[in-house]
Amino acid sequence: MGDWCTIESDPGVFTELVEAMGVKGVQFEEVYSLDADSLRALGHVHGLIFLFKWQQDLAQSDDRPAASGYEDHCFFAKQVITNACATQAILSILLNSEKVELGDELTTFKGFTKEFDAETKGLAISNSELVRTAHNSFAAQNPFGTEEKRMATKDDDLFHFIAYLPIAGKLYELDGLKPGPILLGELADGVDWLEAVQPAIQARIERYSSAEIRFNLMAVVASPAEELRKQIGGLSESDPLLVDLAQQLEIEEQKLARWKKENLRRKHNYVPFLVNLLKELAKRKQLIPLLDAAKERTRLKAQSGQGQR
């Protein structure tokens, strides 16, 4: 089955993660407001991913029953391994959306696991070389870490990801730690699911708000850059909208380039460079003076702080 690393909750990380799985035309965006207009401004939203601090007592008090009869239209997998909840929440949205270009491997995986039960689907995800490799490519660099592993304790901060999305005219909450999907309600014709989901997310936040403020909400959206390219391609060179759309596309491309650079830095091991730098400074007899200067700055800063008190 192999080990799965923890990964950072970041739109640039998640966007490159799904690209590594072969998914096309999908991007992740931070959501700062539950206002439906703010969500609609993101374009087509495939689903929402909610990150929160997991607390055992609140999890055990959640007695909402799992939906029944969902197997014919909803892909749901139980989480059977640790550290995979982010990728599993992402897959919960991708594998349930009819408007996502999954790529050959994930399309084959979806078809192959269609008749599996939730537990076996979870095992299939954990054993997928494609998914595990993409996930672990974002392992935090820890060159001085050990292979020793320990079980989490009650004093550790444990965070968990769940997904919200519409499937076949129904609104679901998909949590791999639950026995099945949670049906939040039917979506009547003409009802915007982004409005319907607000009370569910707000209620979850309020359950924790007295003692916890660390939440994160991310939208899985159609790639804005691709949508802008399509719009630009359909305009004549004299169209007044062309300049504005071109400017929006440039902003999106700059953001994607920045994410790419940040991801390269996340994956890079800087230790060899730092070791060689220290060796070179020592060779030139510059290391000790630099250390002495740093100590002096720290001493002066501490004295200044004492004086202000």
Summary of the structure (lengths in Angstrom):
residues: 309
radius of gyration: 23.5
end to end distance: 56.2
largest distance: 75.2
contacts: 811
relative contact order: 0.18
helix: 47%
strand: 14%
